[in-house]
Amino acid sequence: MIVGTIVGTQNGANMPRERLQPGQDTIDSAHIKEDPRGGYRMKWSIRLPDGITLRRDTRGSVTKGELRAKAHRQAEELKATCGLKSNWSGSDLFGGYIKSEVLPSIEENARLRPSTRERYALCLSIATEALGGYPIADALRAGTFGKALCLIAEKHGTATARQVRKVVNKWVIQPLIMCGALNSNPIAGISFDLPENKASNKPQGGQGLSENEWGKALDWLLSDGWKSAMPKDGSIRGKYSRQQLVNAQRAIVELTALQAVTGLRIGEARTLTWDKVSKSCDSVEVTNEASKTHRGRIVPVLDSRVISLLENRRAESSGVGLVFPAPATDNPWREWDKSNCSKAVRTLYRQIASDCDIELLQTARSHVWRATLHTIARDRGVPIEIRAALFGHDPETARRYYTDTRDVSGVIDLFS
């Protein structure tokens, strides 16, 4: 997308604001700010020789002058390559190109929301799974690509297959054309006959725990029961120490306890920072940017034991960085890898299911807490509009997907 960027003031005087001309950038006039993760950051724009304007966000633990010099080097490279590296050809592996070029470009794109980056990365991982071992030219042949999309539709759903095509088209094919690795779009205008398959892990009426099961699971999470799964001394193998494994297990237990009493999504909990936790630790803020539905909200912490848990974590971390950073690092700002966190969730839920005799947790994942809290709140008379506000959905979505209607024990009691 071509953006008309305006050049700002210079030397403190109010200068006429002019549009960037091809080859110009805003580096020298851009404002440098302190980066909360250390060092400085600067957002700037450049208009390439072909007229396309790009926005960049340069960071670094360097001086302000060194940061501008770094941005100037990036600008020169962008002008020389028209924003793309040109050392790729159709004989290079499709998966290698995605890993080396596409994923980093998505991660560095300041205009994309975190949830959008995650979705694009997921689509690209699915595409890599299906086509990563092919050369670029072969992977994007209409026949090969079409067969791969059919397999993706069968495994992940037709809607996902269509989204994979869109993401590959924008983030893989178009950059390859611009850098000369492809002469044209080999799948442009082709309609692939995909099998209809609606794959969804979100059942109508969203499954949740009964209030009794919720209480048992929460009691287990806030006890020392999770320590029984830790390996004994002398039996540790692999690259992680026993302490790192203990940190990881404690983190996933406490993250899950927070979800169980707030209904936070796993991504919201995993990226939660201490500045979004109230001073008394009795509520957390989910910003518009962090919310999957772009609906910011203040969420109360519904159990005093979890409030105490948060207070202890804040004291240990001095209230700096992420509430649940990557457990195998000392960097408080390093996010826990999404895949590793999801694996830890699966293992934990199966352990809770076994120890607490809650069958649903053998297969359910973190959305189970949202459905559970919606249902409990409904049964206690909380209006649908308030429940929707607490969980970041419109009332109809909250009613359809996050209110479980399977537990009829209360109705049975009324008629017994």
C-alpha positions as CSV (number, residue, x, y, z in Angstrom):
1,M,0.0,0.0,0.0
2,I,1.3,3.4,-0.9
3,V,1.2,5.8,1.9
4,G,1.6,9.6,1.7
5,T,4.1,10.5,4.4
6,I,4.7,14.0,5.6
7,V,8.1,15.4,6.6
8,G,7.9,17.2,10.0
9,T,9.7,20.0,11.6
10,Q,13.4,20.6,11.5
11,N,15.7,22.4,14.0
12,G,12.8,23.3,16.2
13,A,11.2,25.7,13.5
14,N,7.9,25.1,11.9
15,M,8.9,24.2,8.4
16,P,6.5,23.6,5.5
17,R,5.3,20.0,5.6
18,E,6.0,18.2,2.3
19,R,5.4,14.7,1.1
20,L,8.4,12.4,0.9
21,Q,9.9,12.2,-2.5
22,P,11.3,8.9,-3.9
23,G,14.5,8.1,-2.0
24,Q,13.7,10.3,1.0
25,D,13.2,9.2,4.6
26,T,12.2,10.7,8.0
27,I,15.1,9.3,10.0
28,D,16.8,12.6,10.8
29,S,13.5,14.2,12.0
30,A,12.1,11.1,13.7
31,H,11.6,11.2,17.5
32,I,13.7,8.8,19.5
33,K,12.0,7.3,22.6
34,E,13.2,5.1,25.4
35,D,12.3,1.4,24.8
36,P,10.8,-0.2,28.0
37,R,12.7,-3.3,27.1
38,G,16.0,-1.4,27.1
39,G,17.8,1.1,24.9
40,Y,15.9,3.2,22.4
41,R,13.4,2.9,19.6
42,M,12.5,5.1,16.6
43,K,9.7,4.9,14.1
44,W,10.5,6.3,10.7
45,S,9.3,6.1,7.1
46,I,11.0,5.8,3.7
47,R,9.8,6.3,0.2
48,L,11.5,3.8,-2.1
49,P,12.6,4.7,-5.7
50,D,9.5,3.0,-7.0
51,G,7.2,5.3,-5.0
52,I,6.2,2.7,-2.3
53,T,6.4,4.1,1.3
54,L,7.4,1.8,4.1
55,R,7.3,2.3,7.8
56,R,10.0,0.9,10.0
57,D,10.6,0.6,13.8
58,T,14.3,0.5,14.7
59,R,15.4,-0.6,18.2
60,G,18.7,-1.1,19.9
61,S,20.6,-0.8,23.2
62,V,22.8,1.9,21.7
63,T,23.2,5.7,21.8
64,K,20.7,7.9,19.9
65,G,23.3,8.7,17.3
66,E,24.1,5.0,16.8
67,L,20.4,4.3,16.5
68,R,20.0,6.9,13.7
69,A,23.1,5.5,12.0
70,K,21.6,2.0,12.2
71,A,18.4,3.3,10.6
72,H,20.3,5.0,7.8
73,R,22.0,1.7,7.0
74,Q,18.6,0.0,6.9
75,A,17.3,2.7,4.6
76,E,20.2,2.3,2.2
77,E,19.6,-1.4,2.0
78,L,15.9,-0.8,1.4
79,K,16.6,1.6,-1.4
80,A,19.1,-0.8,-3.0
81,T,16.7,-3.8,-2.8
82,C,13.4,-2.0,-3.2
83,G,12.5,-3.3,0.3
84,L,13.4,-6.9,-0.5
85,K,16.5,-9.1,-0.6
86,S,17.1,-10.5,-4.1
87,N,19.3,-13.5,-3.4
88,W,16.5,-16.0,-3.8
89,S,15.7,-18.1,-6.8
90,G,13.0,-20.6,-7.8
91,S,15.4,-23.5,-7.0
92,D,15.6,-22.5,-3.3
93,L,13.5,-24.4,-0.8
94,F,10.0,-23.0,-0.2
95,G,10.3,-23.7,3.6
96,G,13.7,-22.1,3.8
97,Y,12.4,-18.9,2.2
98,I,9.5,-18.7,4.6
99,K,11.7,-19.2,7.6
100,S,14.5,-16.8,6.6
101,E,12.5,-14.0,5.0
102,V,8.8,-14.2,5.4
103,L,8.4,-14.9,9.1
104,P,11.0,-12.2,10.2
105,S,9.3,-9.6,7.9
106,I,5.9,-10.4,9.6
107,E,7.4,-10.3,13.1
108,E,9.1,-6.9,12.4
109,N,6.0,-5.3,10.8
110,A,4.9,-2.7,13.3
111,R,1.5,-2.2,11.6
112,L,0.3,-5.8,12.3
113,R,-1.4,-6.6,15.6
114,P,0.1,-9.4,17.7
115,S,-2.9,-11.6,17.1
116,T,-2.6,-11.0,13.3
117,R,1.1,-11.9,13.3
118,E,0.2,-15.2,15.1
119,R,-2.5,-16.1,12.6
120,Y,-0.2,-15.3,9.7
121,A,2.6,-17.4,11.2
122,L,0.2,-20.3,11.8
123,C,-0.9,-20.2,8.1
124,L,2.7,-20.2,7.0
125,S,3.6,-23.1,9.3
126,I,0.7,-25.1,7.8
127,A,2.0,-24.1,4.3
128,T,5.5,-25.1,5.2
129,E,4.3,-28.5,6.6
130,A,2.7,-29.2,3.2
131,L,5.2,-27.7,0.8
132,G,8.4,-26.8,2.7
133,G,10.5,-29.5,1.1
134,Y,9.7,-28.4,-2.5
135,P,11.8,-25.8,-4.4
136,I,9.9,-22.5,-4.6
137,A,9.1,-22.9,-8.3
138,D,7.7,-26.4,-7.8
139,A,5.8,-25.6,-4.6
140,L,3.9,-22.8,-6.4
141,R,3.0,-24.7,-9.5
142,A,-0.8,-24.6,-9.8
143,G,-1.1,-28.4,-9.6
144,T,1.2,-28.9,-6.6
145,F,-0.2,-26.0,-4.7
146,G,-3.8,-27.0,-5.4
147,K,-3.2,-30.5,-4.1
148,A,-1.6,-29.1,-1.0
149,L,-4.5,-26.8,-0.4
150,C,-6.9,-29.8,-0.6
151,L,-4.9,-31.7,2.0
152,I,-4.9,-28.6,4.2
153,A,-8.7,-28.3,3.8
154,E,-9.2,-31.9,4.8
155,K,-6.9,-31.6,7.9
156,H,-7.5,-28.0,9.1
157,G,-10.8,-27.0,7.4
158,T,-11.7,-25.3,4.1
159,A,-11.7,-21.8,5.6
160,T,-8.1,-22.3,6.9
161,A,-7.0,-23.5,3.4
162,R,-8.4,-20.4,1.8
163,Q,-6.7,-18.2,4.4
164,V,-3.4,-20.0,3.7
165,R,-3.7,-19.2,0.0
166,K,-4.3,-15.5,0.8
167,V,-1.3,-15.3,3.2
168,V,1.0,-17.1,0.8
169,N,-0.1,-14.8,-2.1
170,K,0.6,-11.7,-0.1
171,W,3.6,-12.6,1.9
172,V,5.4,-15.1,-0.3
173,I,4.4,-14.8,-3.9
174,Q,4.3,-11.0,-4.2
175,P,7.7,-10.4,-2.5
176,L,9.2,-13.2,-4.8
177,I,7.9,-11.4,-7.9
178,M,9.3,-8.0,-6.6
179,C,12.7,-9.5,-6.0
180,G,12.8,-11.3,-9.4
181,A,12.6,-14.8,-8.1
182,L,9.3,-15.3,-9.9
183,N,8.2,-13.6,-13.2
184,S,4.5,-13.7,-12.4
185,N,2.0,-15.1,-10.0
186,P,1.6,-18.8,-10.9
187,I,-1.8,-19.2,-9.1
188,A,-3.4,-15.9,-10.1
189,G,-7.0,-16.3,-11.3
190,I,-7.1,-20.1,-10.6
191,S,-10.1,-21.4,-8.7
192,F,-9.2,-24.5,-6.7
193,D,-12.0,-27.0,-6.0
194,L,-11.4,-27.5,-2.3
195,P,-13.3,-30.2,-0.2
196,E,-15.8,-28.7,2.1
197,N,-14.7,-29.3,5.7
198,K,-15.7,-27.2,8.7
199,A,-12.9,-27.9,11.2
200,S,-13.5,-26.2,14.5
201,N,-12.5,-26.9,18.0
202,K,-15.2,-24.6,19.3
203,P,-18.5,-26.5,19.7
204,Q,-21.8,-24.8,19.6
205,G,-22.6,-23.9,23.2
206,G,-18.9,-24.1,24.3
207,Q,-18.1,-26.9,26.8
208,G,-17.3,-25.8,30.3
209,L,-16.9,-27.4,33.7
210,S,-19.6,-27.6,36.3
211,E,-19.1,-25.3,39.3
212,N,-18.1,-28.3,41.4
213,E,-15.5,-29.4,38.8
214,W,-14.2,-25.8,38.5
215,G,-13.7,-25.6,42.3
216,K,-11.9,-29.0,42.3
217,A,-9.6,-27.9,39.5
218,L,-8.8,-24.5,41.1
219,D,-8.1,-26.1,44.5
220,W,-5.7,-28.5,42.7
221,L,-3.9,-25.7,40.9
222,L,-3.5,-23.7,44.1
223,S,-2.1,-26.7,46.1
224,D,1.2,-28.5,45.7
225,G,-0.3,-31.3,43.7
226,W,1.5,-30.2,40.5
227,K,4.9,-31.0,42.1
228,S,4.1,-34.7,42.0
229,A,4.8,-34.6,38.2
230,M,8.3,-33.2,38.6
231,P,11.1,-35.7,37.8
232,K,13.2,-36.9,40.7
233,D,16.8,-35.7,41.3
234,G,19.2,-37.6,39.1
235,S,16.6,-38.4,36.4
236,I,16.9,-35.0,34.6
237,R,17.8,-35.4,30.9
238,G,17.9,-32.9,28.1
239,K,19.1,-29.3,27.9
240,Y,17.0,-27.9,30.8
241,S,18.1,-28.0,34.4
242,R,15.8,-29.3,37.1
243,Q,15.2,-25.7,38.3
244,Q,14.2,-24.6,34.8
245,L,11.7,-27.4,34.6
246,V,10.3,-26.5,38.0
247,N,10.0,-22.8,36.8
248,A,8.2,-24.0,33.7
249,Q,5.8,-26.2,35.6
250,R,5.1,-23.5,38.2
251,A,4.5,-20.9,35.5
252,I,2.0,-23.0,33.6
253,V,0.1,-23.9,36.8
254,E,-0.1,-20.2,37.9
255,L,-0.9,-19.0,34.4
256,T,-3.8,-21.5,34.3
257,A,-5.0,-20.5,37.7
258,L,-5.2,-16.9,36.5
259,Q,-7.1,-18.0,33.4
260,A,-9.5,-20.1,35.6
261,V,-10.6,-17.0,37.6
262,T,-10.4,-14.3,34.9
263,G,-11.3,-16.1,31.6
264,L,-8.2,-14.6,29.9
265,R,-7.3,-16.2,26.6
266,I,-4.0,-18.1,26.6
267,G,-2.4,-15.4,24.4
268,E,-3.7,-12.6,26.7
269,A,-2.2,-14.3,29.7
270,R,1.0,-15.3,28.0
271,T,1.7,-11.7,27.0
272,L,0.4,-9.9,30.1
273,T,2.8,-7.3,31.5
274,W,2.9,-6.1,35.1
275,D,1.9,-2.6,34.1
276,K,-1.5,-4.0,33.2
277,V,-2.0,-5.6,36.6
278,S,-3.6,-3.4,39.3
279,K,-1.5,-2.4,42.3
280,S,-3.7,-4.6,44.5
281,C,-3.5,-7.5,42.0
282,D,-7.3,-7.8,42.0
283,S,-7.8,-7.0,38.4
284,V,-6.0,-7.0,35.0
285,E,-6.3,-4.9,31.9
286,V,-6.6,-6.4,28.5
287,T,-5.8,-3.7,25.9
288,N,-7.5,-3.3,22.5
289,E,-4.2,-4.4,21.0
290,A,-3.9,-7.5,23.1
291,S,-7.5,-8.6,22.7
292,K,-8.3,-11.1,20.0
293,T,-11.6,-9.3,19.3
294,H,-10.0,-5.8,19.6
295,R,-12.2,-5.1,22.7
296,G,-10.2,-3.9,25.6
297,R,-11.5,-4.6,29.1
298,I,-10.8,-4.6,32.8
299,V,-11.1,-8.2,34.3
300,P,-11.5,-8.9,38.0
301,V,-9.5,-11.7,39.6
302,L,-12.3,-13.7,41.2
303,D,-10.3,-15.6,43.9
304,S,-8.2,-14.2,46.7
305,R,-5.7,-17.0,46.5
306,V,-4.9,-16.1,42.9
307,I,-4.5,-12.4,44.0
308,S,-2.0,-13.6,46.6
309,L,-0.3,-15.7,43.9
310,L,0.1,-12.6,41.7
311,E,1.4,-10.5,44.6
312,N,4.1,-13.1,45.2
313,R,5.1,-13.2,41.6
314,R,5.2,-9.4,41.4
315,A,7.5,-9.3,44.5
316,E,9.8,-11.9,43.0
317,S,10.1,-10.0,39.6
318,S,10.0,-6.5,41.1
319,G,7.0,-5.8,38.9
320,V,9.1,-5.6,35.7
321,G,8.4,-7.2,32.4
322,L,5.9,-10.0,31.6
323,V,3.9,-11.7,34.4
324,F,4.8,-15.1,32.8
325,P,8.0,-14.7,30.8
326,A,9.8,-17.6,29.2
327,P,10.7,-19.9,32.1
328,A,14.1,-20.9,30.8
329,T,15.5,-17.4,30.6
330,D,16.4,-14.6,33.0
331,N,15.0,-11.9,30.6
332,P,11.7,-10.7,32.1
333,W,10.6,-9.4,28.7
334,R,11.1,-12.6,26.7
335,E,7.7,-14.1,25.7
336,W,7.1,-17.8,26.4
337,D,7.2,-19.5,23.0
338,K,3.6,-20.2,22.0
339,S,4.2,-23.8,20.9
340,N,6.1,-24.7,24.1
341,C,3.4,-23.0,26.2
342,S,0.7,-25.0,24.4
343,K,2.5,-28.3,25.0
344,A,2.8,-27.5,28.7
345,V,-1.0,-26.7,28.8
346,R,-1.8,-30.1,27.2
347,T,0.3,-32.0,29.7
348,L,-1.1,-30.0,32.7
349,Y,-4.7,-30.4,31.8
350,R,-4.3,-34.2,31.4
351,Q,-2.8,-34.3,34.9
352,I,-5.7,-32.3,36.3
353,A,-8.2,-34.6,34.5
354,S,-6.5,-37.6,36.1
355,D,-6.0,-36.3,39.6
356,C,-9.4,-34.6,39.9
357,D,-11.5,-37.0,37.8
358,I,-12.6,-34.4,35.3
359,E,-12.9,-36.1,31.9
360,L,-13.5,-33.0,29.9
361,L,-9.9,-31.7,30.7
362,Q,-8.5,-34.7,28.8
363,T,-9.4,-33.0,25.5
364,A,-10.5,-29.4,26.4
365,R,-8.0,-26.5,26.3
366,S,-7.8,-23.0,27.7
367,H,-11.1,-21.8,26.4
368,V,-12.8,-24.1,28.8
369,W,-12.3,-21.5,31.6
370,R,-14.2,-18.9,29.5
371,A,-17.1,-21.2,29.0
372,T,-17.1,-22.2,32.6
373,L,-17.0,-18.7,34.0
374,H,-19.7,-17.5,31.5
375,T,-22.0,-20.4,32.7
376,I,-21.4,-19.8,36.4
377,A,-21.9,-16.0,36.0
378,R,-25.2,-16.7,34.1
379,D,-26.4,-19.1,36.8
380,R,-25.7,-16.5,39.4
381,G,-27.7,-13.9,37.6
382,V,-25.1,-11.8,35.9
383,P,-26.6,-10.1,32.8
384,I,-25.4,-11.2,29.4
385,E,-24.2,-7.6,28.6
386,I,-21.9,-7.6,31.6
387,R,-20.6,-11.1,30.9
388,A,-19.9,-10.1,27.3
389,A,-18.0,-7.0,28.5
390,L,-15.9,-9.1,31.0
391,F,-14.9,-11.6,28.3
392,G,-14.5,-9.4,25.3
393,H,-17.3,-10.5,23.1
394,D,-20.6,-9.1,21.9
395,P,-23.7,-10.6,23.7
396,E,-24.7,-12.9,20.9
397,T,-21.3,-14.5,20.6
398,A,-21.1,-14.9,24.4
399,R,-24.5,-16.6,24.4
400,R,-23.7,-18.9,21.5
401,Y,-20.2,-20.0,22.2
402,Y,-19.4,-19.5,25.9
403,T,-22.4,-20.5,27.8
404,D,-22.6,-24.3,28.4
405,T,-26.1,-25.7,28.6
406,R,-25.1,-29.4,29.4
407,D,-25.1,-29.2,33.2
408,V,-28.7,-29.6,34.2
409,S,-28.0,-30.7,37.8
410,G,-29.6,-27.6,39.2
411,V,-32.8,-28.2,37.2
412,I,-32.9,-31.9,38.4
413,D,-32.6,-30.7,42.0
414,L,-35.6,-28.4,41.6
415,F,-37.8,-31.3,40.4
416,S,-36.5,-34.0,42.8
